[in-house]
Amino acid sequence: MDDSNQIDVPPSFTALFASPSGHRLTEPMAVVRERYELCEDLAQMLTDEASTAQFRSGAAEAEVLQVLLAGLQGEGSPVQPPEAEWVIRRLAELLQWRAP
C-alpha cells in the first residue's frame, strides 16, 4: 500500500476540490492529498510566526490572520486563494484563535 494513502484528508479540505454538486472531486485524490500536505505544513509553520507577530505588534488576532491571508493570496504564493483561506482557518484552529 502506498504511504500517501495513509493520509486522512479532512472533509473541509476535500470540499475545496469538490464539484458543484459535491459528489465528485475535480482533481485526482493523489493531487488533493499532495495539496493538503502542503497546506497543513504551511499552517503548522505559521503558528510561531503568527503568535510572535501578534505579541510584538499588539495587533488583534484577526488582524494578524488578515495580514497572513493577504500574503498567502499574493503573487507567487504556492497555494490557490481557496487553499489560502483554508490555511488561515486551520492556523486559527491550531492557535485556538477565532477563525475569520
FIMARBA-498450 format. One record per residue (C-alpha): residue in one letter; chain; x, y, z. Coordinates in nm, 2 decimals. Example, Ala and Ser with C-alpha at 12.3 -4.5 7.8 and 13.67 -1.06 7.14 Angstrom:
<timars>
+------+-------+--------+--------+--------+
| rest | kette |      X |      Y |      Z |
+------+-------+--------+--------+--------+
|    a |     A |   1.23 |  -0.45 |   0.78 |
|    s |     A |   1.37 |  -0.11 |   0.71 |
+------+-------+--------+--------+--------+
</timars>
This chain:
<timars>
+------+-------+--------+--------+--------+
| rest | kette |      X |      Y |      Z |
+------+-------+--------+--------+--------+
|    m |     A |   0.00 |   0.00 |   0.00 |
|    d |     A |   0.13 |   0.35 |  -0.09 |
|    d |     A |   0.22 |   0.56 |   0.21 |
|    s |     A |   0.02 |   0.86 |   0.07 |
|    n |     A |  -0.30 |   0.66 |   0.11 |
|    q |     A |  -0.24 |   0.67 |   0.49 |
|    i |     A |  -0.31 |   1.05 |   0.49 |
|    d |     A |  -0.65 |   1.13 |   0.61 |
|    v |     A |  -0.76 |   1.44 |   0.43 |
|    p |     A |  -1.03 |   1.63 |   0.63 |
|    p |     A |  -1.37 |   1.70 |   0.46 |
|    s |     A |  -1.31 |   2.07 |   0.50 |
|    f |     A |  -1.01 |   2.05 |   0.26 |
|    t |     A |  -1.17 |   1.79 |   0.03 |
|    a |     A |  -1.46 |   2.03 |  -0.02 |
|    l |     A |  -1.22 |   2.27 |  -0.19 |
|    f |     A |  -1.18 |   2.02 |  -0.47 |
|    a |     A |  -1.55 |   1.91 |  -0.49 |
|    s |     A |  -1.76 |   1.96 |  -0.79 |
|    p |     A |  -2.06 |   2.20 |  -0.75 |
|    s |     A |  -2.28 |   1.90 |  -0.67 |
|    g |     A |  -2.03 |   1.80 |  -0.41 |
|    h |     A |  -2.03 |   1.44 |  -0.52 |
|    r |     A |  -1.71 |   1.43 |  -0.73 |
|    l |     A |  -1.36 |   1.56 |  -0.69 |
|    t |     A |  -1.23 |   1.80 |  -0.96 |
|    e |     A |  -0.87 |   1.66 |  -0.91 |
|    p |     A |  -0.74 |   1.31 |  -0.85 |
|    m |     A |  -0.72 |   1.21 |  -0.48 |
|    a |     A |  -0.34 |   1.20 |  -0.51 |
|    v |     A |  -0.34 |   1.57 |  -0.60 |
|    v |     A |  -0.58 |   1.66 |  -0.32 |
|    r |     A |  -0.36 |   1.47 |  -0.07 |
|    e |     A |  -0.05 |   1.65 |  -0.20 |
|    r |     A |  -0.22 |   1.99 |  -0.18 |
|    y |     A |  -0.35 |   1.91 |   0.17 |
|    e |     A |   0.00 |   1.81 |   0.29 |
|    l |     A |   0.14 |   2.15 |   0.16 |
|    c |     A |  -0.15 |   2.35 |   0.32 |
|    e |     A |  -0.13 |   2.16 |   0.66 |
|    d |     A |   0.25 |   2.21 |   0.67 |
|    l |     A |   0.20 |   2.58 |   0.60 |
|    a |     A |  -0.05 |   2.62 |   0.88 |
|    q |     A |   0.18 |   2.44 |   1.12 |
|    m |     A |   0.48 |   2.65 |   1.01 |
|    l |     A |   0.29 |   2.98 |   1.05 |
|    t |     A |   0.19 |   2.91 |   1.41 |
|    d |     A |   0.51 |   3.06 |   1.56 |
|    e |     A |   0.51 |   3.35 |   1.31 |
|    a |     A |   0.15 |   3.44 |   1.38 |
|    s |     A |   0.18 |   3.43 |   1.76 |
|    t |     A |   0.51 |   3.62 |   1.75 |
|    a |     A |   0.36 |   3.89 |   1.52 |
|    q |     A |   0.06 |   3.92 |   1.74 |
|    f |     A |   0.28 |   3.96 |   2.06 |
|    r |     A |   0.52 |   4.21 |   1.90 |
|    s |     A |   0.26 |   4.43 |   1.73 |
|    g |     A |  -0.01 |   4.40 |   1.99 |
|    a |     A |  -0.25 |   4.37 |   1.69 |
|    a |     A |  -0.57 |   4.18 |   1.73 |
|    e |     A |  -0.56 |   3.81 |   1.63 |
|    a |     A |  -0.80 |   3.88 |   1.34 |
|    e |     A |  -0.56 |   4.15 |   1.20 |
|    v |     A |  -0.27 |   3.91 |   1.21 |
|    l |     A |  -0.47 |   3.65 |   1.03 |
|    q |     A |  -0.58 |   3.90 |   0.77 |
|    v |     A |  -0.21 |   4.00 |   0.70 |
|    l |     A |  -0.11 |   3.64 |   0.67 |
|    l |     A |  -0.40 |   3.57 |   0.44 |
|    a |     A |  -0.31 |   3.86 |   0.21 |
|    g |     A |   0.04 |   3.72 |   0.19 |
|    l |     A |  -0.08 |   3.38 |   0.10 |
|    q |     A |  -0.31 |   3.52 |  -0.17 |
|    g |     A |  -0.04 |   3.73 |  -0.32 |
|    e |     A |   0.15 |   3.68 |  -0.64 |
|    g |     A |   0.39 |   3.39 |  -0.62 |
|    s |     A |   0.21 |   3.21 |  -0.35 |
|    p |     A |   0.24 |   2.83 |  -0.35 |
|    v |     A |  -0.13 |   2.80 |  -0.27 |
|    q |     A |  -0.45 |   2.90 |  -0.45 |
|    p |     A |  -0.69 |   3.15 |  -0.29 |
|    p |     A |  -0.93 |   2.89 |  -0.15 |
|    e |     A |  -0.64 |   2.69 |  -0.01 |
|    a |     A |  -0.50 |   3.01 |   0.15 |
|    e |     A |  -0.83 |   3.06 |   0.32 |
|    w |     A |  -0.83 |   2.70 |   0.45 |
|    v |     A |  -0.47 |   2.75 |   0.58 |
|    i |     A |  -0.58 |   3.06 |   0.77 |
|    r |     A |  -0.88 |   2.88 |   0.92 |
|    r |     A |  -0.65 |   2.59 |   1.02 |
|    l |     A |  -0.40 |   2.83 |   1.16 |
|    a |     A |  -0.67 |   2.99 |   1.38 |
|    e |     A |  -0.77 |   2.64 |   1.49 |
|    l |     A |  -0.42 |   2.55 |   1.59 |
|    l |     A |  -0.37 |   2.87 |   1.78 |
|    q |     A |  -0.71 |   2.85 |   1.93 |
|    w |     A |  -0.80 |   3.19 |   1.79 |
|    r |     A |  -1.13 |   3.29 |   1.65 |
|    a |     A |  -1.15 |   3.19 |   1.28 |
|    p |     A |  -1.20 |   3.49 |   1.04 |
+------+-------+--------+--------+--------+
</timars>
